[in-house]
Amino acid sequence: MTANGYGDVSFWLETCGDDLAPRPPLDGSIDADVAILGAGYTGLWTALYLLRRAPRLKVVILEKEIAGFGASGRNGAWCAPDFNISLP
């Protein structure tokens, strides 16, 4: 699984329907009340909760790769039938 020079990507990114093309870098400076580095689960949830509590904040999320590229996009939460347990 490869996508536009990103090397191996997770199943979730491979099947998301986006071309995974790099977004253009910032052109110049940007003003924000809060700058969040990283568009993984932590960064995106932080932005969401900040905006819910203070909708007038100008929140900017900066991501080097693509949203969910790192550990957040590789989270597998797979079910495995390897555990031999009995439920009542």
mmCIF file as gemmi writes it, N, C-alpha and C atoms, coordinates in Angstrom:
data_model
loop_
_atom_site.group_PDB
_atom_site.id
_atom_site.type_symbol
_atom_site.label_atom_id
_atom_site.label_alt_id
_atom_site.label_comp_id
_atom_site.label_asym_id
_atom_site.label_entity_id
_atom_site.label_seq_id
_atom_site.pdbx_PDB_ins_code
_atom_site.Cartn_x
_atom_site.Cartn_y
_atom_site.Cartn_z
_atom_site.occupancy
_atom_site.B_iso_or_equiv
_atom_site.pdbx_formal_charge
_atom_site.auth_seq_id
_atom_site.auth_asym_id
_atom_site.pdbx_PDB_model_num
ATOM 1 N N . MET Axp A 1 ? 0.838 -1.178 0 1 0 ? 1 A 1
ATOM 2 C CA . MET Axp A 1 ? 0 0 0 1 0 ? 1 A 1
ATOM 3 C C . MET Axp A 1 ? 0.883 1.242 0 1 0 ? 1 A 1
ATOM 4 N N . THR Axp A 2 ? 0.864 1.976 -1.056 1 0 ? 2 A 1
ATOM 5 C CA . THR Axp A 2 ? 1.603 3.239 -1.081 1 0 ? 2 A 1
ATOM 6 C C . THR Axp A 2 ? 0.699 4.331 -1.618 1 0 ? 2 A 1
ATOM 7 N N . ALA Axp A 3 ? 0.981 5.535 -1.227 1 0 ? 3 A 1
ATOM 8 C CA . ALA Axp A 3 ? 0.157 6.661 -1.664 1 0 ? 3 A 1
ATOM 9 C C . ALA Axp A 3 ? 1.025 7.898 -1.804 1 0 ? 3 A 1
ATOM 10 N N . ASN Axp A 4 ? 1.261 8.312 -3.014 1 0 ? 4 A 1
ATOM 11 C CA . ASN Axp A 4 ? 1.954 9.57 -3.3 1 0 ? 4 A 1
ATOM 12 C C . ASN Axp A 4 ? 3.207 9.815 -2.472 1 0 ? 4 A 1
ATOM 13 N N . GLY Axp A 5 ? 4.087 8.84 -2.407 1 0 ? 5 A 1
ATOM 14 C CA . GLY Axp A 5 ? 5.344 9.044 -1.718 1 0 ? 5 A 1
ATOM 15 C C . GLY Axp A 5 ? 5.282 8.952 -0.206 1 0 ? 5 A 1
ATOM 16 N N . TYR Axp A 6 ? 4.158 8.572 0.369 1 0 ? 6 A 1
ATOM 17 C CA . TYR Axp A 6 ? 4.065 8.47 1.816 1 0 ? 6 A 1
ATOM 18 C C . TYR Axp A 6 ? 4.528 7.109 2.319 1 0 ? 6 A 1
ATOM 19 N N . GLY Axp A 7 ? 4.868 6.191 1.422 1 0 ? 7 A 1
ATOM 20 C CA . GLY Axp A 7 ? 5.255 4.858 1.868 1 0 ? 7 A 1
ATOM 21 C C . GLY Axp A 7 ? 4.03 4.092 2.31 1 0 ? 7 A 1
ATOM 22 N N . ASP Axp A 8 ? 4.242 3.149 3.164 1 0 ? 8 A 1
ATOM 23 C CA . ASP Axp A 8 ? 3.116 2.352 3.642 1 0 ? 8 A 1
ATOM 24 C C . ASP Axp A 8 ? 2.205 3.202 4.512 1 0 ? 8 A 1
ATOM 25 N N . VAL Axp A 9 ? 0.93 3.111 4.237 1 0 ? 9 A 1
ATOM 26 C CA . VAL Axp A 9 ? -0.065 3.815 5.048 1 0 ? 9 A 1
ATOM 27 C C . VAL Axp A 9 ? -1.005 2.776 5.635 1 0 ? 9 A 1
ATOM 28 N N . SER Axp A 10 ? -1.757 3.182 6.612 1 0 ? 10 A 1
ATOM 29 C CA . SER Axp A 10 ? -2.677 2.26 7.264 1 0 ? 10 A 1
ATOM 30 C C . SER Axp A 10 ? -3.817 1.871 6.328 1 0 ? 10 A 1
ATOM 31 N N . PHE Axp A 11 ? -4.489 0.812 6.674 1 0 ? 11 A 1
ATOM 32 C CA . PHE Axp A 11 ? -5.68 0.378 5.943 1 0 ? 11 A 1
ATOM 33 C C . PHE Axp A 11 ? -6.699 1.51 5.863 1 0 ? 11 A 1
ATOM 34 N N . TRP Axp A 12 ? -6.866 2.232 6.968 1 0 ? 12 A 1
ATOM 35 C CA . TRP Axp A 12 ? -7.877 3.284 7.049 1 0 ? 12 A 1
ATOM 36 C C . TRP Axp A 12 ? -7.561 4.415 6.077 1 0 ? 12 A 1
ATOM 37 N N . LEU Axp A 13 ? -6.311 4.813 5.996 1 0 ? 13 A 1
ATOM 38 C CA . LEU Axp A 13 ? -5.948 5.872 5.056 1 0 ? 13 A 1
ATOM 39 C C . LEU Axp A 13 ? -6.008 5.379 3.617 1 0 ? 13 A 1
ATOM 40 N N . GLU Axp A 14 ? -5.623 4.134 3.394 1 0 ? 14 A 1
ATOM 41 C CA . GLU Axp A 14 ? -5.644 3.573 2.043 1 0 ? 14 A 1
ATOM 42 C C . GLU Axp A 14 ? -7.068 3.517 1.492 1 0 ? 14 A 1
ATOM 43 N N . THR Axp A 15 ? -8.059 3.292 2.346 1 0 ? 15 A 1
ATOM 44 C CA . THR Axp A 15 ? -9.433 3.112 1.881 1 0 ? 15 A 1
ATOM 45 C C . THR Axp A 15 ? -10.331 4.324 2.119 1 0 ? 15 A 1
ATOM 46 N N . CYS Axp A 16 ? -9.761 5.46 2.503 1 0 ? 16 A 1
ATOM 47 C CA . CYS Axp A 16 ? -10.592 6.619 2.853 1 0 ? 16 A 1
ATOM 48 C C . CYS Axp A 16 ? -11.177 7.349 1.646 1 0 ? 16 A 1
ATOM 49 N N . GLY Axp A 17 ? -10.657 7.1 0.455 1 0 ? 17 A 1
ATOM 50 C CA . GLY Axp A 17 ? -11.204 7.762 -0.722 1 0 ? 17 A 1
ATOM 51 C C . GLY Axp A 17 ? -10.505 9.057 -1.08 1 0 ? 17 A 1
ATOM 52 N N . ASP Axp A 18 ? -9.573 9.511 -0.265 1 0 ? 18 A 1
ATOM 53 C CA . ASP Axp A 18 ? -8.803 10.724 -0.555 1 0 ? 18 A 1
ATOM 54 C C . ASP Axp A 18 ? -7.557 10.318 -1.325 1 0 ? 18 A 1
ATOM 55 N N . ASP Axp A 19 ? -7.028 11.223 -2.129 1 0 ? 19 A 1
ATOM 56 C CA . ASP Axp A 19 ? -5.813 10.899 -2.876 1 0 ? 19 A 1
ATOM 57 C C . ASP Axp A 19 ? -4.555 11.01 -2.018 1 0 ? 19 A 1
ATOM 58 N N . LEU Axp A 20 ? -4.669 11.481 -0.791 1 0 ? 20 A 1
ATOM 59 C CA . LEU Axp A 20 ? -3.564 11.628 0.153 1 0 ? 20 A 1
ATOM 60 C C . LEU Axp A 20 ? -2.456 12.536 -0.362 1 0 ? 20 A 1
ATOM 61 N N . ALA Axp A 21 ? -2.792 13.397 -1.303 1 0 ? 21 A 1
ATOM 62 C CA . ALA Axp A 21 ? -1.8 14.345 -1.82 1 0 ? 21 A 1
ATOM 63 C C . ALA Axp A 21 ? -1.418 15.336 -0.728 1 0 ? 21 A 1
ATOM 64 N N . PRO Axp A 22 ? -0.138 15.67 -0.645 1 0 ? 22 A 1
ATOM 65 C CA . PRO Axp A 22 ? 0.269 16.669 0.353 1 0 ? 22 A 1
ATOM 66 C C . PRO Axp A 22 ? -0.452 17.993 0.125 1 0 ? 22 A 1
ATOM 67 N N . ARG Axp A 23 ? -0.847 18.623 1.189 1 0 ? 23 A 1
ATOM 68 C CA . ARG Axp A 23 ? -1.479 19.939 1.098 1 0 ? 23 A 1
ATOM 69 C C . ARG Axp A 23 ? -0.381 20.984 0.996 1 0 ? 23 A 1
ATOM 70 N N . PRO Axp A 24 ? -0.666 22.117 0.404 1 0 ? 24 A 1
ATOM 71 C CA . PRO Axp A 24 ? 0.38 23.143 0.276 1 0 ? 24 A 1
ATOM 72 C C . PRO Axp A 24 ? 0.79 23.682 1.64 1 0 ? 24 A 1
ATOM 73 N N . PRO Axp A 25 ? 2.055 24.055 1.785 1 0 ? 25 A 1
ATOM 74 C CA . PRO Axp A 25 ? 2.5 24.64 3.054 1 0 ? 25 A 1
ATOM 75 C C . PRO Axp A 25 ? 1.881 26.014 3.259 1 0 ? 25 A 1
ATOM 76 N N . LEU Axp A 26 ? 1.918 26.476 4.488 1 0 ? 26 A 1
ATOM 77 C CA . LEU Axp A 26 ? 1.432 27.824 4.772 1 0 ? 26 A 1
ATOM 78 C C . LEU Axp A 26 ? 2.22 28.833 3.951 1 0 ? 26 A 1
ATOM 79 N N . ASP Axp A 27 ? 1.529 29.787 3.413 1 0 ? 27 A 1
ATOM 80 C CA . ASP Axp A 27 ? 2.167 30.842 2.637 1 0 ? 27 A 1
ATOM 81 C C . ASP Axp A 27 ? 2.192 32.098 3.499 1 0 ? 27 A 1
ATOM 82 N N . GLY Axp A 28 ? 3.266 32.305 4.216 1 0 ? 28 A 1
ATOM 83 C CA . GLY Axp A 28 ? 3.344 33.462 5.097 1 0 ? 28 A 1
ATOM 84 C C . GLY Axp A 28 ? 2.929 33.102 6.505 1 0 ? 28 A 1
ATOM 85 N N . SER Axp A 29 ? 2.473 34.103 7.227 1 0 ? 29 A 1
ATOM 86 C CA . SER Axp A 29 ? 2.094 33.88 8.624 1 0 ? 29 A 1
ATOM 87 C C . SER Axp A 29 ? 0.58 33.802 8.752 1 0 ? 29 A 1
ATOM 88 N N . ILE Axp A 30 ? 0.146 33.323 9.9 1 0 ? 30 A 1
ATOM 89 C CA . ILE Axp A 30 ? -1.282 33.212 10.171 1 0 ? 30 A 1
ATOM 90 C C . ILE Axp A 30 ? -1.507 33.606 11.629 1 0 ? 30 A 1
ATOM 91 N N . ASP Axp A 31 ? -2.588 34.301 11.889 1 0 ? 31 A 1
ATOM 92 C CA . ASP Axp A 31 ? -2.933 34.699 13.255 1 0 ? 31 A 1
ATOM 93 C C . ASP Axp A 31 ? -3.917 33.693 13.83 1 0 ? 31 A 1
ATOM 94 N N . ALA Axp A 32 ? -3.677 33.294 15.072 1 0 ? 32 A 1
ATOM 95 C CA . ALA Axp A 32 ? -4.57 32.353 15.742 1 0 ? 32 A 1
ATOM 96 C C . ALA Axp A 32 ? -4.488 32.571 17.241 1 0 ? 32 A 1
ATOM 97 N N . ASP Axp A 33 ? -5.571 32.247 17.918 1 0 ? 33 A 1
ATOM 98 C CA . ASP Axp A 33 ? -5.56 32.254 19.378 1 0 ? 33 A 1
ATOM 99 C C . ASP Axp A 33 ? -4.861 31.006 19.903 1 0 ? 33 A 1
ATOM 100 N N . VAL Axp A 34 ? -5.082 29.888 19.201 1 0 ? 34 A 1
ATOM 101 C CA . VAL Axp A 34 ? -4.492 28.611 19.597 1 0 ? 34 A 1
ATOM 102 C C . VAL Axp A 34 ? -3.962 27.923 18.349 1 0 ? 34 A 1
ATOM 103 N N . ALA Axp A 35 ? -2.729 27.446 18.413 1 0 ? 35 A 1
ATOM 104 C CA . ALA Axp A 35 ? -2.145 26.644 17.335 1 0 ? 35 A 1
ATOM 105 C C . ALA Axp A 35 ? -1.911 25.24 17.876 1 0 ? 35 A 1
ATOM 106 N N . ILE Axp A 36 ? -2.464 24.256 17.197 1 0 ? 36 A 1
ATOM 107 C CA . ILE Axp A 36 ? -2.328 22.863 17.603 1 0 ? 36 A 1
ATOM 108 C C . ILE Axp A 36 ? -1.422 22.178 16.594 1 0 ? 36 A 1
ATOM 109 N N . LEU Axp A 37 ? -0.386 21.532 17.091 1 0 ? 37 A 1
ATOM 110 C CA . LEU Axp A 37 ? 0.55 20.823 16.225 1 0 ? 37 A 1
ATOM 111 C C . LEU Axp A 37 ? 0.171 19.355 16.182 1 0 ? 37 A 1
ATOM 112 N N . GLY Axp A 38 ? -0.255 18.9 15.012 1 0 ? 38 A 1
ATOM 113 C CA . GLY Axp A 38 ? -0.614 17.505 14.831 1 0 ? 38 A 1
ATOM 114 C C . GLY Axp A 38 ? -2.108 17.305 14.676 1 0 ? 38 A 1
ATOM 115 N N . ALA Axp A 39 ? -2.49 16.614 13.595 1 0 ? 39 A 1
ATOM 116 C CA . ALA Axp A 39 ? -3.901 16.353 13.316 1 0 ? 39 A 1
ATOM 117 C C . ALA Axp A 39 ? -4.24 14.885 13.548 1 0 ? 39 A 1
ATOM 118 N N . GLY Axp A 40 ? -3.74 14.361 14.661 1 0 ? 40 A 1
ATOM 119 C CA . GLY Axp A 40 ? -4.141 13.027 15.091 1 0 ? 40 A 1
ATOM 120 C C . GLY Axp A 40 ? -5.333 13.152 16.025 1 0 ? 40 A 1
ATOM 121 N N . TYR Axp A 41 ? -5.65 12.062 16.711 1 0 ? 41 A 1
ATOM 122 C CA . TYR Axp A 41 ? -6.786 12.102 17.636 1 0 ? 41 A 1
ATOM 123 C C . TYR Axp A 41 ? -6.652 13.217 18.667 1 0 ? 41 A 1
ATOM 124 N N . THR Axp A 42 ? -5.487 13.327 19.266 1 0 ? 42 A 1
ATOM 125 C CA . THR Axp A 42 ? -5.309 14.318 20.33 1 0 ? 42 A 1
ATOM 126 C C . THR Axp A 42 ? -5.482 15.732 19.807 1 0 ? 42 A 1
ATOM 127 N N . GLY Axp A 43 ? -4.864 16.05 18.681 1 0 ? 43 A 1
ATOM 128 C CA . GLY Axp A 43 ? -4.97 17.396 18.124 1 0 ? 43 A 1
ATOM 129 C C . GLY Axp A 43 ? -6.381 17.742 17.682 1 0 ? 43 A 1
ATOM 130 N N . LEU Axp A 44 ? -7.038 16.814 16.99 1 0 ? 44 A 1
ATOM 131 C CA . LEU Axp A 44 ? -8.391 17.085 16.495 1 0 ? 44 A 1
ATOM 132 C C . LEU Axp A 44 ? -9.401 17.195 17.634 1 0 ? 44 A 1
ATOM 133 N N . TRP Axp A 45 ? -9.306 16.301 18.635 1 0 ? 45 A 1
ATOM 134 C CA . TRP Axp A 45 ? -10.219 16.383 19.776 1 0 ? 45 A 1
ATOM 135 C C . TRP Axp A 45 ? -9.98 17.646 20.583 1 0 ? 45 A 1
ATOM 136 N N . THR Axp A 46 ? -8.716 18.037 20.716 1 0 ? 46 A 1
ATOM 137 C CA . THR Axp A 46 ? -8.411 19.273 21.436 1 0 ? 46 A 1
ATOM 138 C C . THR Axp A 46 ? -9.068 20.456 20.746 1 0 ? 46 A 1
ATOM 139 N N . ALA Axp A 47 ? -8.948 20.528 19.432 1 0 ? 47 A 1
ATOM 140 C CA . ALA Axp A 47 ? -9.571 21.618 18.679 1 0 ? 47 A 1
ATOM 141 C C . ALA Axp A 47 ? -11.089 21.594 18.846 1 0 ? 47 A 1
ATOM 142 N N . LEU Axp A 48 ? -11.681 20.423 18.747 1 0 ? 48 A 1
ATOM 143 C CA . LEU Axp A 48 ? -13.135 20.303 18.88 1 0 ? 48 A 1
ATOM 144 C C . LEU Axp A 48 ? -13.61 20.797 20.243 1 0 ? 48 A 1
ATOM 145 N N . TYR Axp A 49 ? -12.974 20.331 21.306 1 0 ? 49 A 1
ATOM 146 C CA . TYR Axp A 49 ? -13.397 20.735 22.649 1 0 ? 49 A 1
ATOM 147 C C . TYR Axp A 49 ? -13.135 22.211 22.926 1 0 ? 49 A 1
ATOM 148 N N . LEU Axp A 50 ? -12.021 22.732 22.437 1 0 ? 50 A 1
ATOM 149 C CA . LEU Axp A 50 ? -11.774 24.172 22.596 1 0 ? 50 A 1
ATOM 150 C C . LEU Axp A 50 ? -12.877 24.988 21.928 1 0 ? 50 A 1
ATOM 151 N N . LEU Axp A 51 ? -13.238 24.607 20.711 1 0 ? 51 A 1
ATOM 152 C CA . LEU Axp A 51 ? -14.254 25.367 19.973 1 0 ? 51 A 1
ATOM 153 C C . LEU Axp A 51 ? -15.654 25.192 20.56 1 0 ? 51 A 1
ATOM 154 N N . ARG Axp A 52 ? -15.917 24.051 21.165 1 0 ? 52 A 1
ATOM 155 C CA . ARG Axp A 52 ? -17.207 23.879 21.844 1 0 ? 52 A 1
ATOM 156 C C . ARG Axp A 52 ? -17.312 24.792 23.057 1 0 ? 52 A 1
ATOM 157 N N . ARG Axp A 53 ? -16.215 24.945 23.783 1 0 ? 53 A 1
ATOM 158 C CA . ARG Axp A 53 ? -16.222 25.783 24.986 1 0 ? 53 A 1
ATOM 159 C C . ARG Axp A 53 ? -16.08 27.26 24.669 1 0 ? 53 A 1
ATOM 160 N N . ALA Axp A 54 ? -15.384 27.581 23.589 1 0 ? 54 A 1
ATOM 161 C CA . ALA Axp A 54 ? -15.132 28.983 23.23 1 0 ? 54 A 1
ATOM 162 C C . ALA Axp A 54 ? -15.199 29.124 21.709 1 0 ? 54 A 1
ATOM 163 N N . PRO Axp A 55 ? -16.421 29.164 21.149 1 0 ? 55 A 1
ATOM 164 C CA . PRO Axp A 55 ? -16.588 29.178 19.699 1 0 ? 55 A 1
ATOM 165 C C . PRO Axp A 55 ? -15.912 30.348 18.981 1 0 ? 55 A 1
ATOM 166 N N . ARG Axp A 56 ? -15.594 31.402 19.694 1 0 ? 56 A 1
ATOM 167 C CA . ARG Axp A 56 ? -14.979 32.562 19.038 1 0 ? 56 A 1
ATOM 168 C C . ARG Axp A 56 ? -13.461 32.444 18.901 1 0 ? 56 A 1
ATOM 169 N N . LEU Axp A 57 ? -12.892 31.418 19.493 1 0 ? 57 A 1
ATOM 170 C CA . LEU Axp A 57 ? -11.45 31.218 19.349 1 0 ? 57 A 1
ATOM 171 C C . LEU Axp A 57 ? -11.101 30.93 17.894 1 0 ? 57 A 1
ATOM 172 N N . LYS Axp A 58 ? -9.976 31.445 17.466 1 0 ? 58 A 1
ATOM 173 C CA . LYS Axp A 58 ? -9.466 31.079 16.146 1 0 ? 58 A 1
ATOM 174 C C . LYS Axp A 58 ? -8.425 29.987 16.377 1 0 ? 58 A 1
ATOM 175 N N . VAL Axp A 59 ? -8.811 28.749 16.038 1 0 ? 59 A 1
ATOM 176 C CA . VAL Axp A 59 ? -7.965 27.587 16.262 1 0 ? 59 A 1
ATOM 177 C C . VAL Axp A 59 ? -7.393 27.13 14.925 1 0 ? 59 A 1
ATOM 178 N N . VAL Axp A 60 ? -6.093 26.905 14.895 1 0 ? 60 A 1
ATOM 179 C CA . VAL Axp A 60 ? -5.416 26.436 13.691 1 0 ? 60 A 1
ATOM 180 C C . VAL Axp A 60 ? -4.74 25.108 14.015 1 0 ? 60 A 1
ATOM 181 N N . ILE Axp A 61 ? -4.954 24.115 13.147 1 0 ? 61 A 1
ATOM 182 C CA . ILE Axp A 61 ? -4.293 22.821 13.303 1 0 ? 61 A 1
ATOM 183 C C . ILE Axp A 61 ? -3.226 22.716 12.222 1 0 ? 61 A 1
ATOM 184 N N . LEU Axp A 62 ? -1.998 22.474 12.637 1 0 ? 62 A 1
ATOM 185 C CA . LEU Axp A 62 ? -0.878 22.337 11.706 1 0 ? 62 A 1
ATOM 186 C C . LEU Axp A 62 ? -0.424 20.881 11.693 1 0 ? 62 A 1
ATOM 187 N N . GLU Axp A 63 ? -0.322 20.308 10.512 1 0 ? 63 A 1
ATOM 188 C CA . GLU Axp A 63 ? 0.07 18.905 10.37 1 0 ? 63 A 1
ATOM 189 C C . GLU Axp A 63 ? 1.154 18.792 9.312 1 0 ? 63 A 1
ATOM 190 N N . LYS Axp A 64 ? 2.23 18.113 9.634 1 0 ? 64 A 1
ATOM 191 C CA . LYS Axp A 64 ? 3.343 17.957 8.699 1 0 ? 64 A 1
ATOM 192 C C . LYS Axp A 64 ? 2.983 17.018 7.55 1 0 ? 64 A 1
ATOM 193 N N . GLU Axp A 65 ? 2.277 15.957 7.831 1 0 ? 65 A 1
ATOM 194 C CA . GLU Axp A 65 ? 1.952 14.956 6.814 1 0 ? 65 A 1
ATOM 195 C C . GLU Axp A 65 ? 0.494 15.126 6.381 1 0 ? 65 A 1
ATOM 196 N N . ILE Axp A 66 ? -0.345 14.168 6.719 1 0 ? 66 A 1
ATOM 197 C CA . ILE Axp A 66 ? -1.784 14.231 6.466 1 0 ? 66 A 1
ATOM 198 C C . ILE Axp A 66 ? -2.484 13.845 7.766 1 0 ? 66 A 1
ATOM 199 N N . ALA Axp A 67 ? -3.707 14.296 7.943 1 0 ? 67 A 1
ATOM 200 C CA . ALA Axp A 67 ? -4.441 14.002 9.182 1 0 ? 67 A 1
ATOM 201 C C . ALA Axp A 67 ? -4.507 12.496 9.404 1 0 ? 67 A 1
ATOM 202 N N . GLY Axp A 68 ? -4.153 12.079 10.598 1 0 ? 68 A 1
ATOM 203 C CA . GLY Axp A 68 ? -4.199 10.664 10.94 1 0 ? 68 A 1
ATOM 204 C C . GLY Axp A 68 ? -3.059 9.836 10.391 1 0 ? 68 A 1
ATOM 205 N N . PHE Axp A 69 ? -1.995 10.461 9.922 1 0 ? 69 A 1
ATOM 206 C CA . PHE Axp A 69 ? -0.899 9.717 9.299 1 0 ? 69 A 1
ATOM 207 C C . PHE Axp A 69 ? -0.096 8.894 10.299 1 0 ? 69 A 1
ATOM 208 N N . GLY Axp A 70 ? 0.086 9.409 11.487 1 0 ? 70 A 1
ATOM 209 C CA . GLY Axp A 70 ? 0.931 8.729 12.478 1 0 ? 70 A 1
ATOM 210 C C . GLY Axp A 70 ? 0.185 7.644 13.225 1 0 ? 70 A 1
ATOM 211 N N . ALA Axp A 71 ? 0.409 7.597 14.513 1 0 ? 71 A 1
ATOM 212 C CA . ALA Axp A 71 ? -0.158 6.536 15.344 1 0 ? 71 A 1
ATOM 213 C C . ALA Axp A 71 ? -1.684 6.521 15.316 1 0 ? 71 A 1
ATOM 214 N N . SER Axp A 72 ? -2.319 7.679 15.224 1 0 ? 72 A 1
ATOM 215 C CA . SER Axp A 72 ? -3.788 7.72 15.207 1 0 ? 72 A 1
ATOM 216 C C . SER Axp A 72 ? -4.357 6.989 14.003 1 0 ? 72 A 1
ATOM 217 N N . GLY Axp A 73 ? -3.711 7.094 12.867 1 0 ? 73 A 1
ATOM 218 C CA . GLY Axp A 73 ? -4.198 6.427 11.664 1 0 ? 73 A 1
ATOM 219 C C . GLY Axp A 73 ? -3.847 4.956 11.6 1 0 ? 73 A 1
ATOM 220 N N . ARG Axp A 74 ? -2.974 4.517 12.464 1 0 ? 74 A 1
ATOM 221 C CA . ARG Axp A 74 ? -2.554 3.116 12.452 1 0 ? 74 A 1
ATOM 222 C C . ARG Axp A 74 ? -3.19 2.306 13.581 1 0 ? 74 A 1
ATOM 223 N N . ASN Axp A 75 ? -4.081 2.924 14.327 1 0 ? 75 A 1
ATOM 224 C CA . ASN Axp A 75 ? -4.777 2.237 15.407 1 0 ? 75 A 1
ATOM 225 C C . ASN Axp A 75 ? -5.631 1.131 14.812 1 0 ? 75 A 1
ATOM 226 N N . GLY Axp A 76 ? -5.499 -0.066 15.303 1 0 ? 76 A 1
ATOM 227 C CA . GLY Axp A 76 ? -6.144 -1.213 14.678 1 0 ? 76 A 1
ATOM 228 C C . GLY Axp A 76 ? -7.362 -1.769 15.367 1 0 ? 76 A 1
ATOM 229 N N . ALA Axp A 77 ? -7.573 -1.64 16.612 1 0 ? 77 A 1
ATOM 230 C CA . ALA Axp A 77 ? -8.755 -2.122 17.336 1 0 ? 77 A 1
ATOM 231 C C . ALA Axp A 77 ? -9.407 -3.334 16.683 1 0 ? 77 A 1
ATOM 232 N N . TRP Axp A 78 ? -8.608 -4.277 16.273 1 0 ? 78 A 1
ATOM 233 C CA . TRP Axp A 78 ? -9.134 -5.462 15.6 1 0 ? 78 A 1
ATOM 234 C C . TRP Axp A 78 ? -9.689 -6.446 16.622 1 0 ? 78 A 1
ATOM 235 N N . CYS Axp A 79 ? -10.713 -7.187 16.229 1 0 ? 79 A 1
ATOM 236 C CA . CYS Axp A 79 ? -11.243 -8.267 17.058 1 0 ? 79 A 1
ATOM 237 C C . CYS Axp A 79 ? -10.519 -9.552 16.669 1 0 ? 79 A 1
ATOM 238 N N . ALA Axp A 80 ? -10.146 -10.332 17.641 1 0 ? 80 A 1
ATOM 239 C CA . ALA Axp A 80 ? -9.455 -11.588 17.362 1 0 ? 80 A 1
ATOM 240 C C . ALA Axp A 80 ? -10.144 -12.723 18.116 1 0 ? 80 A 1
ATOM 241 N N . PRO Axp A 81 ? -10.389 -13.841 17.454 1 0 ? 81 A 1
ATOM 242 C CA . PRO Axp A 81 ? -11.052 -14.972 18.104 1 0 ? 81 A 1
ATOM 243 C C . PRO Axp A 81 ? -10.078 -15.826 18.914 1 0 ? 81 A 1
ATOM 244 N N . ASP Axp A 82 ? -8.939 -15.305 19.27 1 0 ? 82 A 1
ATOM 245 C CA . ASP Axp A 82 ? -7.903 -16.079 19.949 1 0 ? 82 A 1
ATOM 246 C C . ASP Axp A 82 ? -8.148 -16.258 21.443 1 0 ? 82 A 1
ATOM 247 N N . PHE Axp A 83 ? -9.053 -15.513 22.005 1 0 ? 83 A 1
ATOM 248 C CA . PHE Axp A 83 ? -9.293 -15.597 23.44 1 0 ? 83 A 1
ATOM 249 C C . PHE Axp A 83 ? -10.405 -16.603 23.701 1 0 ? 83 A 1
ATOM 250 N N . ASN Axp A 84 ? -10.094 -17.589 24.488 1 0 ? 84 A 1
ATOM 251 C CA . ASN Axp A 84 ? -11.028 -18.673 24.751 1 0 ? 84 A 1
ATOM 252 C C . ASN Axp A 84 ? -11.747 -18.398 26.07 1 0 ? 84 A 1
ATOM 253 N N . ILE Axp A 85 ? -12.855 -17.673 26.022 1 0 ? 85 A 1
ATOM 254 C CA . ILE Axp A 85 ? -13.611 -17.372 27.232 1 0 ? 85 A 1
ATOM 255 C C . ILE Axp A 85 ? -15.06 -17.796 27.045 1 0 ? 85 A 1
ATOM 256 N N . SER Axp A 86 ? -15.71 -18.028 28.15 1 0 ? 86 A 1
ATOM 257 C CA . SER Axp A 86 ? -17.132 -18.36 28.127 1 0 ? 86 A 1
ATOM 258 C C . SER Axp A 86 ? -17.895 -17.244 28.812 1 0 ? 86 A 1
ATOM 259 N N . LEU Axp A 87 ? -18.96 -16.818 28.206 1 0 ? 87 A 1
ATOM 260 C CA . LEU Axp A 87 ? -19.81 -15.793 28.796 1 0 ? 87 A 1
ATOM 261 C C . LEU Axp A 87 ? -21.072 -16.45 29.332 1 0 ? 87 A 1
ATOM 262 N N . PRO Axp A 88 ? -21.584 -15.964 30.473 1 0 ? 88 A 1
ATOM 263 C CA . PRO Axp A 88 ? -22.795 -16.578 31.055 1 0 ? 88 A 1
ATOM 264 C C . PRO Axp A 88 ? -24.004 -16.419 30.157 1 0 ? 88 A 1
